[in-house]
Amino acid sequence: MLPKASRGLTTADFKSLYRTGRKIETKFFRIFFKKTDKEIQVGVVVSTKISKSAVVRNRLKRIAYDKIRQTRDNIDKTQIAIVAKPSVASAQPGQLEQDLEKGLKSEEFSKI
Protein backbone atom coordinates (compact mmCIF):
# COMPACT_ATOMS: atom_id res chain seq x y z
CA MET A 1 0.00 0.00 0.00
CA LEU A 2 1.13 3.53 -0.65
CA PRO A 3 2.04 5.69 2.34
CA LYS A 4 -0.90 7.69 3.71
CA ALA A 5 0.67 10.99 2.56
CA SER A 6 0.71 9.72 -1.04
CA ARG A 7 -2.92 8.57 -0.95
CA GLY A 8 -4.61 11.85 -0.14
CA LEU A 9 -6.16 14.21 -2.64
CA THR A 10 -8.52 16.91 -1.48
CA THR A 11 -11.69 17.93 -3.26
CA ALA A 12 -9.85 21.00 -4.57
CA ASP A 13 -7.06 18.76 -5.91
CA PHE A 14 -9.58 16.59 -7.77
CA LYS A 15 -11.30 19.64 -9.28
CA SER A 16 -7.97 21.10 -10.34
CA LEU A 17 -6.92 17.82 -11.97
CA TYR A 18 -10.23 17.52 -13.83
CA ARG A 19 -9.94 21.08 -15.17
CA THR A 20 -6.23 21.53 -15.86
CA GLY A 21 -4.73 18.04 -15.81
CA ARG A 22 -4.13 15.79 -18.77
CA LYS A 23 -6.27 12.68 -19.29
CA ILE A 24 -5.71 9.14 -20.46
CA GLU A 25 -8.68 6.88 -21.30
CA THR A 26 -8.32 3.13 -20.95
CA LYS A 27 -10.95 0.42 -21.16
CA PHE A 28 -11.70 0.46 -17.42
CA PHE A 29 -10.26 3.76 -16.12
CA ARG A 30 -9.84 7.48 -16.75
CA ILE A 31 -6.49 8.69 -15.47
CA PHE A 32 -6.06 12.42 -14.81
CA PHE A 33 -2.56 13.66 -14.00
CA LYS A 34 -0.33 16.70 -13.78
CA LYS A 35 3.14 17.59 -12.56
CA THR A 36 3.52 19.19 -9.12
CA ASP A 37 6.28 20.36 -6.83
CA LYS A 38 5.24 17.90 -4.13
CA GLU A 39 5.68 14.16 -3.83
CA ILE A 40 3.40 11.79 -5.71
CA GLN A 41 -0.25 12.04 -4.67
CA VAL A 42 -2.89 9.56 -5.81
CA GLY A 43 -6.66 9.46 -5.46
CA VAL A 44 -8.95 6.70 -6.69
CA VAL A 45 -12.66 7.24 -7.31
CA VAL A 46 -15.09 4.33 -7.56
CA SER A 47 -18.68 5.51 -7.68
CA THR A 48 -21.65 3.76 -6.13
CA LYS A 49 -22.93 3.52 -9.71
CA ILE A 50 -20.23 0.89 -10.24
CA SER A 51 -21.36 -1.19 -7.26
CA LYS A 52 -23.55 -0.57 -4.24
CA SER A 53 -21.27 -2.83 -2.22
CA ALA A 54 -18.47 -1.04 -0.36
CA VAL A 55 -16.52 -4.29 -0.36
CA VAL A 56 -16.37 -4.31 -4.18
CA ARG A 57 -15.55 -0.59 -4.41
CA ASN A 58 -12.75 -0.89 -1.85
CA ARG A 59 -11.33 -3.96 -3.62
CA LEU A 60 -11.12 -1.95 -6.84
CA LYS A 61 -9.38 0.89 -4.99
CA ARG A 62 -6.87 -1.51 -3.42
CA ILE A 63 -6.04 -2.95 -6.85
CA ALA A 64 -5.45 0.56 -8.24
CA TYR A 65 -3.32 1.70 -5.29
CA ASP A 66 -1.26 -1.49 -5.44
CA LYS A 67 -0.53 -1.00 -9.15
CA ILE A 68 0.56 2.59 -8.46
CA ARG A 69 2.81 1.34 -5.66
CA GLN A 70 4.43 -1.16 -8.01
CA THR A 71 5.13 1.48 -10.68
CA ARG A 72 5.91 4.28 -8.22
CA ASP A 73 9.62 4.34 -9.06
CA ASN A 74 8.80 5.54 -12.59
CA ILE A 75 6.41 8.28 -11.39
CA ASP A 76 7.89 11.40 -9.82
CA LYS A 77 6.20 14.49 -8.36
CA THR A 78 2.81 13.95 -9.95
CA GLN A 79 -0.81 14.21 -8.87
CA ILE A 80 -2.90 11.34 -10.22
CA ALA A 81 -6.65 10.80 -10.06
CA ILE A 82 -7.91 7.41 -11.21
CA VAL A 83 -11.63 7.26 -11.96
CA ALA A 84 -13.24 3.86 -12.54
CA LYS A 85 -15.59 3.47 -15.50
CA PRO A 86 -18.80 1.39 -15.26
CA SER A 87 -17.20 -1.42 -17.28
CA VAL A 88 -14.85 -2.09 -14.35
CA ALA A 89 -17.57 -4.02 -12.49
CA SER A 90 -17.45 -6.94 -14.94
CA ALA A 91 -13.64 -7.16 -15.17
CA GLN A 92 -11.31 -9.68 -13.56
CA PRO A 93 -8.57 -8.35 -11.23
CA GLY A 94 -5.86 -9.35 -13.71
CA GLN A 95 -7.54 -7.39 -16.47
CA LEU A 96 -7.77 -4.32 -14.23
CA GLU A 97 -4.08 -4.45 -13.39
CA GLN A 98 -3.08 -4.84 -17.04
CA ASP A 99 -5.35 -2.00 -18.11
CA LEU A 100 -4.07 0.34 -15.42
CA GLU A 101 -0.46 -0.56 -16.17
CA LYS A 102 -1.08 0.12 -19.87
CA GLY A 103 -2.41 3.59 -19.01
CA LEU A 104 0.47 4.38 -16.66
CA LYS A 105 3.04 3.29 -19.25
CA SER A 106 1.44 5.11 -22.18
CA GLU A 107 3.39 7.71 -24.14
CA GLU A 108 1.14 10.49 -22.89
CA PHE A 109 1.90 9.67 -19.26
CA SER A 110 5.63 9.24 -19.83
CA LYS A 111 5.91 12.75 -21.29
CA ILE A 112 5.42 14.42 -17.91
C-alpha positions as CSV (number, residue, x, y, z in Angstrom):
1,M,0.0,0.0,0.0
2,L,1.1,3.5,-0.6
3,P,2.0,5.7,2.3
4,K,-0.9,7.7,3.7
5,A,0.7,11.0,2.6
6,S,0.7,9.7,-1.0
7,R,-2.9,8.6,-1.0
8,G,-4.6,11.8,-0.1
9,L,-6.2,14.2,-2.6
10,T,-8.5,16.9,-1.5
11,T,-11.7,17.9,-3.3
12,A,-9.9,21.0,-4.6
13,D,-7.1,18.8,-5.9
14,F,-9.6,16.6,-7.8
15,K,-11.3,19.6,-9.3
16,S,-8.0,21.1,-10.3
17,L,-6.9,17.8,-12.0
18,Y,-10.2,17.5,-13.8
19,R,-9.9,21.1,-15.2
20,T,-6.2,21.5,-15.9
21,G,-4.7,18.0,-15.8
22,R,-4.1,15.8,-18.8
23,K,-6.3,12.7,-19.3
24,I,-5.7,9.1,-20.5
25,E,-8.7,6.9,-21.3
26,T,-8.3,3.1,-21.0
27,K,-11.0,0.4,-21.2
28,F,-11.7,0.5,-17.4
29,F,-10.3,3.8,-16.1
30,R,-9.8,7.5,-16.7
31,I,-6.5,8.7,-15.5
32,F,-6.1,12.4,-14.8
33,F,-2.6,13.7,-14.0
34,K,-0.3,16.7,-13.8
35,K,3.1,17.6,-12.6
36,T,3.5,19.2,-9.1
37,D,6.3,20.4,-6.8
38,K,5.2,17.9,-4.1
39,E,5.7,14.2,-3.8
40,I,3.4,11.8,-5.7
41,Q,-0.3,12.0,-4.7
42,V,-2.9,9.6,-5.8
43,G,-6.7,9.5,-5.5
44,V,-9.0,6.7,-6.7
45,V,-12.7,7.2,-7.3
46,V,-15.1,4.3,-7.6
47,S,-18.7,5.5,-7.7
48,T,-21.6,3.8,-6.1
49,K,-22.9,3.5,-9.7
50,I,-20.2,0.9,-10.2
51,S,-21.4,-1.2,-7.3
52,K,-23.5,-0.6,-4.2
53,S,-21.3,-2.8,-2.2
54,A,-18.5,-1.0,-0.4
55,V,-16.5,-4.3,-0.4
56,V,-16.4,-4.3,-4.2
57,R,-15.6,-0.6,-4.4
58,N,-12.8,-0.9,-1.9
59,R,-11.3,-4.0,-3.6
60,L,-11.1,-2.0,-6.8
61,K,-9.4,0.9,-5.0
62,R,-6.9,-1.5,-3.4
63,I,-6.0,-2.9,-6.9
64,A,-5.5,0.6,-8.2
65,Y,-3.3,1.7,-5.3
66,D,-1.3,-1.5,-5.4
67,K,-0.5,-1.0,-9.1
68,I,0.6,2.6,-8.5
69,R,2.8,1.3,-5.7
70,Q,4.4,-1.2,-8.0
71,T,5.1,1.5,-10.7
72,R,5.9,4.3,-8.2
73,D,9.6,4.3,-9.1
74,N,8.8,5.5,-12.6
75,I,6.4,8.3,-11.4
76,D,7.9,11.4,-9.8
77,K,6.2,14.5,-8.4
78,T,2.8,13.9,-9.9
79,Q,-0.8,14.2,-8.9
80,I,-2.9,11.3,-10.2
81,A,-6.6,10.8,-10.1
82,I,-7.9,7.4,-11.2
83,V,-11.6,7.3,-12.0
84,A,-13.2,3.9,-12.5
85,K,-15.6,3.5,-15.5
86,P,-18.8,1.4,-15.3
87,S,-17.2,-1.4,-17.3
88,V,-14.8,-2.1,-14.4
89,A,-17.6,-4.0,-12.5
90,S,-17.4,-6.9,-14.9
91,A,-13.6,-7.2,-15.2
92,Q,-11.3,-9.7,-13.6
93,P,-8.6,-8.4,-11.2
94,G,-5.9,-9.4,-13.7
95,Q,-7.5,-7.4,-16.5
96,L,-7.8,-4.3,-14.2
97,E,-4.1,-4.5,-13.4
98,Q,-3.1,-4.8,-17.0
99,D,-5.4,-2.0,-18.1
100,L,-4.1,0.3,-15.4
101,E,-0.5,-0.6,-16.2
102,K,-1.1,0.1,-19.9
103,G,-2.4,3.6,-19.0
104,L,0.5,4.4,-16.7
105,K,3.0,3.3,-19.2
106,S,1.4,5.1,-22.2
107,E,3.4,7.7,-24.1
108,E,1.1,10.5,-22.9
109,F,1.9,9.7,-19.3
110,S,5.6,9.2,-19.8
111,K,5.9,12.8,-21.3
112,I,5.4,14.4,-17.9
